[in-house]
Amino acid sequence: MAETKKRRRSPKRTPFPMKIFIVDTCVLIDYPDCMFKLEDNEIILPFKVIEELDKHKDSPGSKGEGARSALRNIHNISQSVDGKD
């Protein structure tokens, strides 16, 4: 009798594999909404970046505005992840 071998199914692959992005302070100041554009990927945000954004939030002009906007976005995302939304 012939033995039948069980075939393992390969996991479904998405057309675009998930990528990992480490976001820098300058990116968030210039593009505060970038995290929403990368939502299908893993985003790493070092704590140092949050500290630097906090230092720049009182800066005049677009630098301070971008830092404040990025911090608001980070806060809103963390609230929704924690279920406090």
C-alpha positions in Angstrom: 0.0 0.0 0.0 1.2 3.4 -0.8 1.6 5.8 2.0 -0.1 9.1 1.7 1.9 12.1 2.8 0.1 15.0 4.4 0.9 18.2 2.7 1.4 21.3 4.7 -0.4 24.3 3.6 1.7 27.3 3.2 0.5 30.4 5.0 -1.4 32.9 2.9 0.9 35.5 1.7 -0.2 39.1 1.2 0.9 40.8 -2.0 2.9 43.2 0.1 4.7 41.8 3.2 4.5 43.9 6.4 7.5 46.2 6.9 9.0 47.6 10.0 9.6 51.3 10.2 11.6 53.1 12.9 10.3 56.6 12.9 12.7 59.5 13.6 11.9 62.9 15.2 12.5 64.8 12.0 10.1 62.6 10.0 7.4 63.2 12.6 8.0 67.0 12.7 7.8 67.2 8.9 5.0 64.6 8.4 3.0 64.3 11.7 0.4 62.1 10.0 2.9 59.6 8.6 1.9 56.9 11.2 -1.6 56.8 9.6 -0.1 56.2 6.2 2.0 53.3 7.5 -0.8 51.7 9.4 -0.5 48.3 7.6 3.0 48.0 8.8 4.8 47.8 12.2 5.9 51.1 13.5 8.6 51.5 16.1 8.7 54.7 18.0 11.7 55.1 20.3 11.1 56.8 23.6 13.9 59.3 22.7 11.8 60.5 19.8 8.9 61.3 22.1 11.3 63.2 24.4 12.7 65.2 21.5 9.2 66.0 20.2 8.3 67.3 23.7 11.4 69.6 23.6 10.4 71.0 20.2 6.6 71.5 20.9 7.2 75.0 22.1 9.4 76.0 19.1 8.0 78.7 16.9 6.8 78.1 13.4 6.3 74.8 11.6 8.7 72.9 13.8 6.7 73.5 16.9 3.4 72.9 15.1 4.6 69.6 13.6 5.9 68.4 17.0 2.6 69.3 18.7 0.6 67.6 16.0 2.8 64.5 16.1 2.4 64.3 19.9 -1.4 64.6 19.6 -1.4 61.7 17.1 0.8 59.6 19.3 -1.5 60.3 22.3 -4.7 59.5 20.3 -3.2 56.2 19.0 -2.1 55.1 22.4 -5.5 55.9 23.9 -7.3 53.8 21.2 -4.9 50.9 21.6 -5.4 51.0 25.4 -9.1 50.9 24.9 -9.7 54.3 26.4 -11.2 55.7 23.2 
